[in-house]
Amino acid sequence: MAKRDILIIVRHGPYGGFQAAEALRHANGAVTLGFRPILVLIDNGVYLAKEGQDPGDSAWLPLDATLEEVIARGLYEIKDTPGEFYIDKDSLEKRAMDVEELVEGLELIDSKKVSQLMAEYNLQLIF
């Protein structure tokens, strides 16, 4: 764990609340400020990774492209120690989602790995 690492856990989906959008805003800002984001999507947060989101006639915005941008910035702007981007396998299965439906750049992990990450990183944001 480096001093400039920040673990960002996203538990809420992209629609119906501000949490997912705020998580992406903080991850993007972390890269800008020289922090290395470790982003983990769990529970309904896995919906954030669904490619081709369509909020319909609601006031909500699709966030899949924003997630792709955050992943790209975290991987390519931080050359020596790129960010890490994970999605919880159990959460996907409970929501009948498949990895083919997701944006690229996410690593599939199990609940044990989520727990390990939470134990490892002191600086955490949970949305």
N, C-alpha and C positions, 0 to 999 in steps of 0.2 A: 504494500500500500504506500503510495507516494503522498506527500503532504498536500498536494493540490488535486487529490481525487475527491469526487463527490458522487455518492450513490443516490440515484433518483428512482424511487419506486412509484409506479403508476398503477393504481388499483381501480380507477374509475374510467369509464368509457368516454368517447369523444362528444357525446350528446347528452344534454340534460343537466350539465353542470360545467363549471370552469376548470376543474382539476386537471384534466388531460391537456388542455391548451396551456395552462400555467406550467405544467411539468415540462412541456416542450419549450416554452419560453425560457424557463430556468436552465434547461440543458443547453439551449442555444447560447444564452448569456454566459454560461459556464465556459464554453469553448472560447468565446470572445475575451473573457477575463483570464484565460490561461489555465483554467481547471480542466481536468480530464473527467468527462462524464462516464459513469457506469449506469446505464439506463436499464431498468428491469420492468417488464410489463407482466402483471399478474391479475388474477380475478377478471373483472370487466375491462381492465386496462388493455387486455389483448385485442379488444375491438379497435383500438387506436391503430393497430398494424394492418387492419384489413384494407387491401388495395382496392381502389375504385369506390371509396365511400360516397354515399349519396344521401344527404340529410333531407332531401325532398324540398318541400315548400317552407321548411322551418327556418328560423333565424340562425341556425347553427351552420358552421363552415366545415367542409371536409378537412381532415387533418393528416391524411396519409402522405400527401406531398410534403408537408411540414416535417413529418417524422423522417421521411427520406432525406430531406435537407440536413436535419440534425445529425443523422447517421453519417452522411457524407462528410460533413464538417468535422465530426468527431474522429473519423477514420483518416481523413486526408490532410487536415490542417494541423493536427498534432502528430508530427512526423515520428518523433522518437518513442512516444508512448501513446498510441491511439486509444480512443475511447472504446468502451465495451457496450454492446447492445444485446440484450437477452429477452426471451419470451418464455414464459412458463408453460411447459408441455401439459401439465395437469389442467391448467386453466383453459387451454385450447380445447382439450378433449371434452371438458365439462360443457363447453359452449358449441360443441360439434363443428369446430373450425379445423381446417386443414392448412398445413404450411404453404401449400400452393396458392392460398388466398392472400398471403401476406406480402408486404413490401420486402424488398431484399435487404440483407445486411444484419438480420437478427439471428442470434444463435439460440437454438432450442435447449432449455435446461430443465432440470427437475426441481422439485420443492426443496430437496436437500441442498442443492447449489444456491438457491435463493437464500436459505438460512445461513449458509456459509458466507455469502456476500454481506448479509446484514450484520453478521458477527465481525467481519473483517474491517468494514469501513466505519469510521467514527462520524464523518460528516455525511448526513443523510437528510434527504427531503422525501416525504411520503405524500403522494397526492391521491 
